[in-house]
Amino acid sequence: MQKLQLCLLFLAGLSGTVAQTDLFRKVFVFPRASNNSYVILKPKPEQPLQSFTVCLRSYTDLPRPYALFSYATKAYDNEILLFKSSSGEYRLYVGGEFVTFRVPETRMDWEHVCAGWESTTGIAELWVNGKPLPRKGLRKGYSISAEAVIILGQEQDSFGGGFDLYNSFTGEMTDVYMWDHVLYNMKSIMWGGSFSRYIFGWNNLHYELVGDVFLKRRLLF
């Protein structure tokens, strides 16, 4: 049994650090720009998505554009993408198309972001630190494939790869969740309120660290 455990640990080390655990009071630290460091999220939707909500919390001093959450399929590398294109602007992609949300300039701090979309109306929404921005229209009637690669910290320009150093995230990330429906009580989510059933969540996350990304204790915020 001990030999088997050692063998499994060795194999895990060859492909990155694989884990599934409650990450309470932990963060992923992306210490430097790269095109080979990221986090793969292992859970996937069981069927095509007609709606979703993605939430996460990030902390960075980057002045350039960067990707936070990338969900790529064989049809579209930007099937779902949450991308900060400037200090006052987010882009949400669905099915290769995007809408832009302009946010008020704030001092450097942790930023909690939730993005939601529903197929029936095409309504896309973004919440920043618990506050909603004006909703936009995007990809009405579209269905998001469940055959996906889900990555934090890089933008996929191909299925599972094609990373660009200058779109990589550096900083810290925590509290990552995804649901197969649209949520509205974002302030409760922001402050750790109770959650409905999700595709994946921070308190039971199955992930793989690739390259120079580290799981560290969270500093107070």
Secondary structure as UniProt FT lines:
FT   HELIX           2..15
FT   STRAND          17..21
FT   TURN            24..25
FT   STRAND          26..30
FT   STRAND          38..41
FT   STRAND          51..59
FT   STRAND          66..72
FT   TURN            77..78
FT   STRAND          80..86
FT   TURN            87..88
FT   STRAND          89..94
FT   TURN            95..96
FT   STRAND          97..102
FT   STRAND          111..118
FT   TURN            119..121
FT   STRAND          123..128
FT   TURN            129..130
FT   STRAND          131..132
FT   STRAND          136..137
FT   TURN            140..141
FT   STRAND          149..152
FT   TURN            159..160
FT   HELIX           165..167
FT   STRAND          171..179
FT   HELIX           186..190
FT   TURN            191..192
FT   HELIX           202..204
FT   STRAND          205..210
FT   STRAND          214..217
//
